[in-house]
Structures are given as structure tokens and as C-alpha cells.
Amino acid sequence: MSVLGINEQKHASKPSWSWLRGATGPLIGLIGLCLFLSLATDTFLSTRNGLNILDQITVLGIMSVGMTFVILIGGIDLSVGSVLALSMMVMGWTANVAGLPLGVGIVFGLAASAASGLLVGLMVTMFRVPAFIATLAMMSAARGVANMITDGQQIVGFPDWFMMLAIDRHFGALTATVFLMLVVLVVAWAFLQLRAEGRMLYAVGGNQEVARLAGINVARVTIAVYVCCAMLAGLAGIVLAARLDSVQPSSGFGYELDTIAAVVIGGTSLSGGAGGIGGTLIGVLIIGVLRNGLNLLNVSPFIQQVIIGVVIVLAVGAETVRRKRR
Amino acid sequence: MREPVLSLKGISKRYGPVPVLKDVSFDIYAGEVVALLGENGAGKSTLSGIIAGSRSPSEGSMTWLGQPYAPANPAEAIDKGVVLIHQELQLLPELSVAENVFIGRWPMKNGVVDRAQMVRRAQEQLARLNLHIPATRKVAGLSTAHQQLIEIAKALALNARLLILDEPTAALGGAETEALFEQVRKLRAEGVGIIYISHRMEEIRKITDRIIVLRDGEKVQEFADSAIPVRTIVESMVGRSLERMFPSLPEPQPKTMLEVEKLTSAEDAFRDVSFSVKAGEILGIAGLVGAGRTELVRAISGADPVASGSVKLDGEVLALKSPADAIARGIVMVPEDRKEQGLVVAHGIGENLVYANLDRFASRWLTPSAKRAFADKAIAAFGVKGRGEQPASDLSGGNQQKVVIAKWLMRDPKVVVLDEPTRGIDVGARAGIYDIIVNLARRGVAVIVVSSDLEEVLGVSNRILVLAQGNQAGILSREEANDVSVMELATL
């Protein structure tokens, strides 16, 4: 009787924190950061600024979900920034040059990004190209195609409703794009935690051979993950287009690094098999809050880059030390 | 009166409040091979870690060549001449043999690595071990046995006077083991002291001079002579007398479950193998390392490709392109390498149980409670000592193996293939695995057991298929099979 009681208590106390597994350190960091900025500036702690931060992290947030999938299976995707540009250029060209409805442009944009993800997935699985190389190649190729579409020119002028997706605050709070990001996060979380297909990612990342021998189609999971990551990068491109009300082929340059940083700060292991969406959300928030706060403090963008570098090392280092102690 | 090279006095070690070693004392002399025996968890690795400087004792002291000896780290122990050779080899495959031998201690001349000297000295050590390979070739591609000898050469290059060999033969075949023993005997004659850790009783009786038995962290017995019955040794290890190691086998059912015809590997690991397994029958597969046993059962389980031949289940020909195909038809495998193929060791026990059964959850939500219910059922059914959320790495080898078996048995398979089911599992826990195997047969499952442990194959099999260099050497009935008849076929 008493033994059972103890067991149940342990079971019961577990789930409420389990979504944060491995990310409690970053969460403490995030809270500390928010406390510091609330004291150091007059403007940080306000609903308005909070909503601003949410607006600012939509692109990073959506991309980081895809990157979490890729890193969970032990892969890496360097092409997300370029795929973002490709997606927005295809959308812009379809709508403004070919003259089709913008909705069709969005679909084409997403299809183009899915195609590049499929290509990466095939390279990684069929031809055994290391993910680093395959996505490095795609990073270059997708950027090239994005530039070819308009010969490097930007496209401006979309319907008003499109721009309003990133401006109009529904219920006085959330823009459609922020809402989209939250939906993506919740769906991805539920998928990873509660669906068999989601658990496959952990199995594959934990040990590919174990997963294969357990009857999991590792190649299919891998391809699906790269397609998913590329499509989320494409979706982020469309969100960015709405925010900027224009598309240009140089968009998203260097975003892959911010994205990887957010995922890693959030405690997802680069060797695969450990981590999750909860941590990634915290990683994204840390980067978003840090950028926002440093701007409020009038810190130069160059110093901001240095600070973000330091934060990555601190976050990952602290987590590693903590795990060793345990 | 000769002096011991190493002596331990009252060594104890606690992790927190948990004692893992209690007041262990013994001496090791130059030029002797001492077996360190005990079940997993008896404290062997902690003790060898203390001797080799990777752990420090909570109490007690050691002397080395008459001097107080308390190494703070492995480097200090190595400097003194105490080298531990781990079960998992620690060579860098892409570097040359010579470089591996001198890694971290490269001979220098004028501020640069003196390659000529390095190669020459490495070659000398290899020659000392009768290993005739060029020291300039890279390690990748060498057999496990050769790699093992290179590890020993590495230790010798460091002027080791005490070697600790941790299960050196775990991955070696009969002939390779014999070759290793020859070198061990030679080192003994040269005055090197050797502590030999192994689970294989036959080897211990063959190679060691003395036996020290640990149980629950205590030295329970010291046999001054290794020529004593295996049963006596095992009984002192487990602390109870063994009635019988193997449960009695049930009578196979008349129905043929699995039929393999002229199966040939796509990688030429085996050729034209034909056999059948009845429902409720246990077929053992024996052979030396490299005979193609693992490759054969991997092919039957869909893990490796085949060039020709057929696999029939229940009279129906199967096209097995992946493990998923085999699993869907009811053929499951417990692979030989538990930690690399059977389990994601960093993940929870429950997670691991679920991984093999994800298709059953395909259209459902895998809620924490559903997962826990599934895991608890499997854990209870197979007597795994652990909780679902504990990482698999926390478990002992025997319990890990139970998890690997349990994850498959939740699916009610028709054919269960077990490749080296008790490798690295201590004697006490093996009996539990044998019970599971025999119970499978009782339930009408066709079982295939691959093992390098001859006693094990003989003990659990209704019939034994012997492979020799990829060819089918013969199938022996239980009555015909004994260690001599099997070895005769295996060495054909």
C-alpha cells in the first residue's frame, strides 16, 4: 500500500514539468533576463512591448519548430534561410508577375520549399550525403534560384489583407501571424509528445539502428522531417513577406544560425534524441527578449551579436554541467 | 618469500550511502594471472577502476612495489605501470597502428613527432605479441582480435607491469581466443601481473592461476588453484547452490512455423542455408566468429539483404525488404548488441518498449497515461526491475535484455530470434533469460538462439544448426549434440 502510494506520487508530479525536460536552466535564464530588463528599463514590462516581442519572434519561432524536428533526428538544416527566401520569391512572382491570386502564390511558395526539403531528404537518405553537406548545397542553390526569379530585384505591393495579417491585432492582442506561430508550436508539441509518428523522431535520433530494427522506416521519417522543416521555413518566409509587405531574394540571410541557436539554447541535443518544442519556445523567447531588451537599452547591433554568442555558450555549457552533476 | 607487486588492504567504496565495495584485500604477484569473478554489480569494475586510478576508494589503501599507491587519475596509474584495457576497445580507427600505440605519448625529436622511432618501437611491441601486421597501416579493417592485441601492445609500450583485462574475449572466436591466451601466457612468463575479468568459466579455468570471487562488494572466496569445478565457482559467485542452469525443454509441436531454403547472403556472409523450425521448437545456431550466424539471423529478420533463397512462414513465402516487413509478419529479433541495436539507452524504459510498438498507436493519441499503462504491463509481465520513466542505461545488462525481449513479446510474435541473448549478462540473471526463452517455446513460438557460448546453445536447443565459414556444416539433434560434435562441425 505505502509503496504504491509513493509510486503514484512520483508519477503524478512528473507530467506538469515533463514538457520542459532539459530546459529548466534556460527557463530560469529567461525569467532572470525578463526581471533584469524590467528593472533596467521603463518600457520593457508593458503589454505593448510584450506583444511587440511576440510579433518579432514569429519568423524565428516558426522556423525553429522545423529545426527542432531536424535536430531531434540527429540532423542539421543550414538551408532554412535560403528556403525562406525561395518561398517568398515564388509567392511574390506568382502573385505580382504571373498575376495569379496571392493565395495561389502562397501555395506555390510552400510547394517550392517542400520540394527543396524533399531534395535534401533524398540526398541524405538515398545518396547518404551528410546532412551538413546536403543542406549547405541547398543553402546555396535555393538562394541562387530565389535570386534568378527576379534577377535579384525585390517585389513590392501585395493586397492589403495580406499585410494586415501581421498588423491587425485580433481581440486587441494577437495578430494572425502570431496566432499562426502559436498554432504551429502547439501542433508540433502535441505531435512530438502524443503521436506515434512524433515518437519515431526520438527513436531515430536516439539510435538509428535501434529504430530500424524496431521496424521504423528511418528513411521515410528522415525525408518527412526535412520536408516539414523546409515547409515551415517557407511558411516563415510568407509571414516575413506579410511583415515587410515586400519580398526580396536576400531575405533570411543568416537565419539558419539564429534558428539553430534558438533550438540549442532550448536544450535540444545536437546529437539527436533529446529535447523538444517546450525548450525551443524558451530558446526563441530568450533570443527575442534579448534583442528587444538590448534595443531598448540602446546597445549597438554589433555588441548584440557578441552577447548572443555568449548566451549560446552559457546556455549550452550550463546545461551540460548540470547533466553531468546529476 | 616473494613480494606482491600490488596489494590491496581493506578497500571500500561507497556511492553516497550505497556501499559497492566492502573491505576487499588481496595481493597480486608478478607473473601470475588472477581471475576476478563476480556477477554484474558485484563490484568488479569499481575495483578495477580503483586499481587503474579512474576512481578512488572511500577507505583502505594500496601498495605498489612496496610503496604506498593512490593514483589520482588513470595517467598516474599508467605512469606507474598499471593499465586497464576496457571491454570496449578504445582505438582510433582512422589512425595508424603505431600512432594508436603511442597516442598521447608520441616519441619526440627536435620538437616534432619522431615517426620513424614511433613505427619502429610499435613494431617491436607487435612482434612481442606475435602480431605480424605493419605498424603503419590504419586500424580500421583489422579484426577485433587484432585490435585487442593492439590495445595490449599499447599497454606494453607504456611498460605495463600490471594489466587488467576486462572481458577481453567477449567479441572473440575460439581460435582468436586461443591466440590471445598464448600472448597472455607469454606476458606472464615475462613477469607481467594480469588481472583477468571474464564471465566465461571455461576460459578462466584455462588461463588463470588463481581466482578471486566478489559478491555484493565483498571478497567471498579466493581459490588458490583454478582447476576446480565450474559449478563450485559459480555457486560461490551467486551464493547459492545451482540446481540446474537450464530449464527442461518442451516437446516441439508438429506444425512447421519457419522454413528457410537455400538462403544466400547478398554480402556473401553465408550460402545455401536451409532449415526449418517447428512451433514450440528452439533451434540453436552455433559456429565460430565469422561463420555467418549473425548475418543469417539478420537476413531472416529483414535487417540484411539476401541474394537468393526463400523464407517461408506458415507455408507462405515472405519478401523481407526491411525489419518492418519481418515484424509485420511476426518475425522479431533480439539483436546481439543490446546497447547499439536493441535499446536507445539514454531514453526511458517505457519509451523503448513503445518504440517497437508505435504502429499500434498509429491512429491513437499516445498520452502519458496510455504509454505508462503499456510500459507497466510489459515491465510486470517480464519481471524487469525498473520503472517506465527510468533511462534504460540505469539497468543491469540482464534487465536491459529483458526490456529488449519484452518490447517484442508485447506483439505476440510467431518467430523470435535471439542473437547472443546472454552476452555480458551475469550468471544469476542468465537463468531468467533462459526461462523466458523456454516459456516462448511452450507458448508455441518458433525460437532461434544464436550463441558463442557452447554450453548455452547445448542447454537451450532442441536442435543445433552449425555454420562454418558461411556454409551449413550440419544440423544436430539434441541427442547427437555435445561440445565435441558441435566443434567438429564448426571447424570444418
Interface residues (C-beta under 8 A of the other chain):
Chain A: N7 K10 H11 K14 P15 S18 Q193 L194 R195 A196 E197 G198 R199 M200 Y202 A203 G206 N207 E209 V210 A211 R212 L213 A214 G215 I216 N217 G273 A274
Chain B: S301 A303 S322 P323 A324 A326 I327 A328 M333 P335 E340 Q341 G342 L343 V344 V345 A346 H347 E351 V354 Y355 A356 L358 D359 R360 F361 A362 R364 W365 L366 T367 P368 R372 R387 E389 K407
